[in-house]
Amino acid sequence: MDQLALLFVLLVGAVLSVPVGDRLGLPSPVLMTLLGIVLALLDFVPNVGIPPDLILPLLLPPLLYAAVRRTSWRQFAANVRPILLLAVALVFVTTLCVALVADAIVPGLGVAAAVALGALVAPPDPVAATAVAGQLGLPRRLVSILEGEGLFNDVTAIVLYHVAIAAAVSGTFSPWRAGLDLVLSAVVALAVGLALGWCANKLMDLLGDATLQIGLTLLVPFASYVAAEELHGSGVLAVLVTALYLTDYATDADDVATRLAGHTFWDIVDTLVTGVAFGLIGLELHNAIRTASGRWGELLLWSAAIVGVVVLVRLLWLLPATWLTQRLHARRDHDEEIPTTWRETVVMWWAGMRGVASVALALAIPLTTEDGAPFPDRDEIVFIAFGVIMATLLVQGLTLPWLVKRLGVRADSEREQEFERSLALRAARAARRRLKEIEDVEDLPDEMSERMLHRAYEIGVRIDPQLGEEERREGHEQRAQRVRRLRRIEREMLSAARHEVLAARGEPGADPGVVDRVLRQLDVRSLR
């Protein structure tokens, strides 16, 4: 098997892991990691040939962009306190604790190398957290915090990692220089992210075509990451800022085709890249086995100690941090979405799985220092990092569904339904207000006005059939039944139309481009 065949296997696995995971009740990233481990144990499967310094630039930008599309500036601002406590403060604390333990138990490691190890295992993976939280039906407040933590903790961890690596390679360290690098990295990333977001927004307006606009969104995350890194900023933070800007400011309410196609496109990208990323994690078992040859007991003991530190520090940090946030929340009139029970705090603790960023950072450790000496205990650091990733991703990932079910933590479906109903009501009222404005300007026939009023009502009912109760309209059930019947008939009519157009595609002399254009118009109509 060559590298291309291996990539194809991972892509097929990424597609199949989603329905299999749904059926088994397991997160698809965990299944892809298991697939990678199985492939790594087969003799005919080659080692991964991706240069370590390309793993982060190739995998993180599209994954981060896809994840940010599900959030917003407003949601981040509403949860800024708990996110900062997890994404910044907890990363620092975890890095410090891991560095102290690693320096004490691993002979010859050194403080700088120990800090590098702490930084690369400190951040929970944003992709794993998002995928797991989305599949388990957790409360929206927990999903929001886990997503926010996963998106922003890589920023802190990667900066700490680079500072530690520079100190280990050069043999010198300046706290003031490290703090200045951290601040400058964030400032550069914010500037690059906002600038590219603004430019991309203007370019989308100029392009006008949905295909070109979606193609641009695929390029923008990579451009933002590379530009920030070239200017010595945080590529991860730049991608997050660009994505948040485009999510909030590049949305045209009337651009239906781009929005529908864009959602589908990024769902596909997210599924495939996530699968490949976690498959690569499992394939790293090759390197772990080579490193541990003849030293399994010693390396496994070190790995277990670091896993214990990572897991225990997260729990000991979450308990007081959650209590403090709740106290501040009670004193002030904020709408932060915070864990409200000890059960939710336990779920947040157990959801701290490591993943793609940790693997990439471990493999990117240089082989030698500036004076040509081998980097201190590089193989040991890589093995310990792999052990932490496997323990958290597989043990926690496989048991998290059971834990959530056991603790009875679930989404507040009534609250979500109430919010959906309120949005349906607002949509229907907005449509009626616009109809009234048109009637004031144009002389519409009574029959047309009545028909359009019915259409305005139908907009809300399509979103929520129970909207009639909110409107207190007489006979709303009969209206809802009539609307559902009309929608069923319309679906059947559109289905017949699509079949006829598709049949024309195979007729002699038919232009496939024209057929596809007509079919696309019917598809858009079917989704209205």
Backbone hydrogen bonds, N-H to C=O, Kabsch-Sander energy under -0.5 kcal/mol:
donor,donor_aa,acceptor,acceptor_aa,energy
6,L,2,D,-2.0
7,L,3,Q,-2.3
8,F,4,L,-2.2
9,V,5,A,-2.2
10,L,6,L,-2.2
11,L,7,L,-2.3
12,V,8,F,-2.5
13,G,9,V,-2.5
14,A,10,L,-2.2
15,V,11,L,-1.6
16,L,12,V,-2.4
17,S,13,G,-2.4
18,V,14,A,-0.6
18,V,15,V,-0.7
20,V,16,L,-1.9
21,G,17,S,-2.4
22,D,18,V,-2.2
23,R,19,P,-2.1
24,L,20,V,-2.4
25,G,21,G,-1.5
26,L,21,G,-2.0
31,L,27,P,-1.6
32,M,28,S,-2.3
33,T,29,P,-1.9
34,L,30,V,-2.1
35,L,31,L,-2.2
36,G,32,M,-2.3
37,I,33,T,-2.0
38,V,34,L,-2.3
39,L,35,L,-2.6
40,A,36,G,-2.2
41,L,37,I,-1.2
41,L,38,V,-0.5
42,L,39,L,-1.2
45,V,42,L,-1.2
54,L,51,P,-2.1
55,I,51,P,-0.6
55,I,52,P,-1.1
56,L,52,P,-0.6
58,L,54,L,-1.9
59,L,55,I,-2.3
60,L,56,L,-1.9
63,L,59,L,-1.4
64,L,60,L,-3.1
65,Y,61,P,-2.4
66,A,62,P,-2.3
67,A,63,L,-1.9
68,V,64,L,-2.6
69,R,65,Y,-1.4
70,R,67,A,-1.4
71,T,68,V,-2.3
76,F,72,S,-2.1
77,A,73,W,-2.9
78,A,74,R,-2.1
79,N,75,Q,-0.9
79,N,76,F,-0.8
80,V,77,A,-1.1
83,I,79,N,-2.3
84,L,80,V,-2.4
85,L,81,R,-2.1
86,L,82,P,-1.4
87,A,83,I,-4.1
88,V,84,L,-1.7
89,A,84,L,-2.0
90,L,85,L,-1.4
92,F,88,V,-2.1
93,V,89,A,-2.4
94,T,90,L,-2.9
95,T,91,V,-2.5
96,L,92,F,-2.4
97,C,93,V,-2.6
98,V,94,T,-2.7
99,A,95,T,-2.4
100,L,96,L,-2.2
101,V,97,C,-2.2
102,A,98,V,-3.1
103,D,99,A,-2.4
104,A,100,L,-1.2
105,I,101,V,-1.9
106,V,102,A,-2.4
109,L,106,V,-1.5
114,A,110,G,-1.9
115,V,111,V,-2.5
116,A,112,A,-2.1
117,L,113,A,-2.2
118,G,114,A,-2.4
119,A,115,V,-2.7
120,L,116,A,-2.1
121,V,117,L,-1.5
122,A,118,G,-0.8
125,D,353,M,-3.7
129,A,125,D,-2.2
130,T,126,P,-2.2
131,A,127,V,-2.7
132,V,128,A,-2.7
133,A,129,A,-2.5
134,G,130,T,-2.2
135,Q,131,A,-1.5
136,L,132,V,-1.5
137,G,133,A,-0.5
138,L,133,A,-1.2
142,L,139,P,-0.7
143,V,139,P,-2.1
144,S,140,R,-2.7
145,I,141,R,-1.8
146,L,142,L,-2.8
147,E,143,V,-2.6
148,G,144,S,-2.5
149,E,145,I,-3.0
150,G,146,L,-2.6
151,L,147,E,-2.2
152,F,148,G,-1.9
153,N,149,E,-2.3
154,D,150,G,-0.5
156,T,152,F,-1.0
157,A,153,N,-2.5
158,I,154,D,-2.7
159,V,155,V,-1.6
160,L,156,T,-2.3
161,Y,157,A,-2.5
162,H,158,I,-2.4
163,V,159,V,-2.2
164,A,160,L,-2.4
165,I,161,Y,-2.7
166,A,162,H,-2.4
167,A,163,V,-2.0
168,A,164,A,-2.4
169,V,165,I,-2.5
170,S,166,A,-2.5
171,G,167,A,-2.2
178,A,174,S,-2.5
179,G,175,P,-2.6
180,L,176,W,-2.5
181,D,177,R,-2.6
182,L,178,A,-2.0
183,V,179,G,-2.1
184,L,180,L,-2.9
185,S,181,D,-2.5
186,A,182,L,-1.7
187,V,183,V,-2.5
188,V,184,L,-2.9
189,A,185,S,-2.0
190,L,186,A,-2.5
191,A,187,V,-2.3
192,V,188,V,-2.8
193,G,189,A,-2.9
194,L,190,L,-2.4
195,A,191,A,-2.4
196,L,192,V,-2.7
197,G,193,G,-2.1
198,W,194,L,-2.5
199,C,195,A,-2.5
200,A,196,L,-2.8
201,N,197,G,-2.0
202,K,198,W,-2.1
203,L,199,C,-2.5
204,M,200,A,-2.2
205,D,201,N,-1.5
206,L,202,K,-1.7
207,L,203,L,-2.6
208,G,204,M,-2.2
209,D,207,L,-0.5
213,Q,209,D,-2.4
214,I,210,A,-2.4
215,G,211,T,-2.1
216,L,212,L,-2.1
217,T,213,Q,-1.8
218,L,214,I,-1.2
219,L,215,G,-1.2
220,V,216,L,-2.4
222,F,218,L,-0.6
223,A,219,L,-2.4
224,S,220,V,-2.8
225,Y,221,P,-2.3
226,V,222,F,-2.7
227,A,223,A,-2.5
228,A,224,S,-2.0
229,E,225,Y,-2.3
230,E,226,V,-2.5
231,L,227,A,-1.3
232,H,229,E,-1.6
233,G,228,A,-3.6
234,S,185,S,-1.6
235,G,233,G,-0.8
238,A,234,S,-2.1
239,V,235,G,-2.1
240,L,236,V,-2.1
241,V,237,L,-2.5
242,T,238,A,-2.5
243,A,239,V,-2.7
244,L,240,L,-2.6
245,Y,241,V,-2.3
246,L,242,T,-2.5
247,T,243,A,-2.5
248,D,244,L,-1.8
249,Y,245,Y,-2.7
250,A,246,L,-1.7
252,D,250,A,-0.7
253,A,251,T,-0.6
255,D,252,D,-1.6
256,V,254,D,-1.8
259,R,255,D,-1.8
260,L,256,V,-2.6
261,A,257,A,-2.5
262,G,258,T,-2.8
263,H,259,R,-2.3
264,T,260,L,-1.9
265,F,261,A,-2.8
266,W,262,G,-2.6
267,D,263,H,-1.8
268,I,264,T,-2.0
269,V,265,F,-2.4
270,D,266,W,-2.4
271,T,267,D,-2.2
272,L,268,I,-2.5
273,V,269,V,-2.7
274,T,270,D,-2.0
275,G,271,T,-1.9
276,V,272,L,-2.4
277,A,273,V,-2.7
278,F,274,T,-2.3
279,G,275,G,-1.9
280,L,276,V,-2.3
281,I,277,A,-1.3
282,G,278,F,-1.6
283,L,279,G,-1.9
284,E,280,L,-1.0
284,E,281,I,-0.8
285,L,282,G,-1.6
286,H,283,L,-1.8
288,A,284,E,-1.8
289,I,285,L,-2.6
290,R,286,H,-1.9
291,T,287,N,-2.4
292,A,288,A,-2.1
293,S,290,R,-0.8
295,R,292,A,-2.8
299,L,295,R,-2.4
300,L,296,W,-2.7
301,L,297,G,-1.8
302,W,298,E,-2.1
303,S,299,L,-2.6
304,A,300,L,-2.5
305,A,301,L,-1.9
306,I,302,W,-2.1
307,V,303,S,-2.6
308,G,304,A,-2.4
309,V,305,A,-1.9
310,V,306,I,-2.7
311,V,307,V,-2.6
312,L,308,G,-2.5
313,V,309,V,-2.7
314,R,310,V,-1.5
315,L,311,V,-1.7
316,L,312,L,-2.8
317,W,313,V,-1.9
318,L,314,R,-2.4
319,L,315,L,-2.0
321,A,317,W,-2.0
322,T,318,L,-3.0
323,W,319,L,-1.7
324,L,320,P,-2.8
325,T,321,A,-2.4
326,Q,322,T,-2.3
327,R,323,W,-2.2
328,L,324,L,-2.4
329,H,325,T,-2.4
330,A,326,Q,-2.1
331,R,327,R,-1.5
332,R,328,L,-1.4
334,H,329,H,-0.5
334,H,332,R,-1.7
338,I,336,E,-0.9
345,T,341,T,-1.6
346,V,342,W,-2.1
347,V,343,R,-2.0
348,M,344,E,-2.2
349,W,345,T,-2.2
350,W,346,V,-2.4
351,A,347,V,-1.1
352,G,349,W,-1.3
353,M,351,A,-1.9
359,V,355,G,-1.9
360,A,356,V,-2.6
361,L,357,A,-2.5
362,A,358,S,-2.1
363,L,359,V,-2.4
364,A,360,A,-1.4
365,I,362,A,-1.1
369,T,373,A,-2.8
370,E,169,V,-2.3
372,G,369,T,-1.7
375,F,367,L,-2.6
378,R,375,F,-1.4
381,I,377,D,-2.3
382,V,378,R,-2.4
383,F,379,D,-2.2
384,I,380,E,-2.7
385,A,381,I,-2.7
386,F,382,V,-2.3
387,G,383,F,-2.5
388,V,384,I,-2.4
389,I,385,A,-2.4
390,M,386,F,-2.7
391,A,387,G,-2.5
392,T,388,V,-2.6
393,L,389,I,-2.8
394,L,390,M,-2.3
395,V,390,M,-0.8
395,V,391,A,-1.0
396,Q,391,A,-1.0
396,Q,392,T,-0.5
397,G,392,T,-0.9
398,L,394,L,-2.4
399,T,395,V,-1.5
400,L,396,Q,-1.9
403,L,399,T,-2.5
404,V,400,L,-2.8
405,K,401,P,-2.2
406,R,402,W,-2.8
407,L,403,L,-2.5
408,G,404,V,-1.0
409,V,404,V,-1.7
410,R,408,G,-0.6
411,A,137,G,-1.9
413,S,411,A,-1.6
416,E,412,D,-2.0
417,Q,413,S,-2.7
418,E,414,E,-2.2
419,F,415,R,-2.3
420,E,416,E,-2.5
421,R,417,Q,-2.4
422,S,418,E,-2.2
423,L,419,F,-2.2
424,A,420,E,-2.2
425,L,421,R,-2.3
426,R,422,S,-2.4
427,A,423,L,-2.6
428,A,424,A,-2.3
429,R,425,L,-2.4
430,A,426,R,-2.5
431,A,427,A,-2.1
432,R,428,A,-2.2
433,R,429,R,-2.6
434,R,430,A,-2.2
435,L,431,A,-2.0
436,K,432,R,-2.5
437,E,433,R,-2.2
438,I,434,R,-2.1
439,E,435,L,-2.5
440,D,436,K,-1.7
441,V,437,E,-0.9
441,V,438,I,-0.6
442,E,438,I,-3.5
444,L,442,E,-1.2
449,S,445,P,-2.5
450,E,446,D,-2.6
451,R,447,E,-2.1
452,M,448,M,-2.7
453,L,449,S,-2.4
454,H,450,E,-2.0
455,R,451,R,-1.9
456,A,452,M,-2.3
457,Y,453,L,-2.1
458,E,454,H,-2.3
459,I,455,R,-1.7
460,G,456,A,-1.0
461,V,457,Y,-1.9
462,R,458,E,-2.5
463,I,459,I,-1.0
464,D,460,G,-2.6
467,L,464,D,-2.0
468,G,465,P,-0.7
469,E,466,Q,-1.5
470,E,466,Q,-0.7
471,E,467,L,-1.9
472,R,468,G,-1.1
473,R,468,G,-1.5
476,H,473,R,-1.0
479,R,475,G,-2.1
480,A,476,H,-2.9
481,Q,477,E,-2.6
482,R,478,Q,-2.2
483,V,479,R,-2.7
484,R,480,A,-2.6
485,R,481,Q,-2.2
486,L,482,R,-2.6
487,R,483,V,-2.7
488,R,484,R,-2.2
489,I,485,R,-2.4
490,E,486,L,-2.7
491,R,487,R,-2.4
492,E,488,R,-2.1
493,M,489,I,-2.3
494,L,490,E,-2.8
495,S,491,R,-2.3
496,A,492,E,-2.1
497,A,493,M,-2.1
498,R,494,L,-2.6
499,H,495,S,-2.4
500,E,496,A,-2.0
501,V,497,A,-2.2
502,L,498,R,-2.8
503,A,499,H,-2.2
504,A,500,E,-1.5
505,R,501,V,-0.7
505,R,502,L,-0.8
506,G,502,L,-0.5
506,G,503,A,-1.1
507,E,504,A,-1.3
510,A,507,E,-1.9
515,V,511,D,-2.3
516,D,512,P,-2.8
517,R,513,G,-1.9
518,V,514,V,-2.4
519,L,515,V,-2.6
520,R,516,D,-2.4
521,Q,517,R,-1.6
522,L,518,V,-1.9
523,D,519,L,-2.4
524,V,520,R,-2.4
525,R,521,Q,-2.0
526,S,522,L,-2.0
527,L,523,D,-1.2
527,L,524,V,-0.5
528,R,524,V,-0.5
528,R,525,R,-0.9
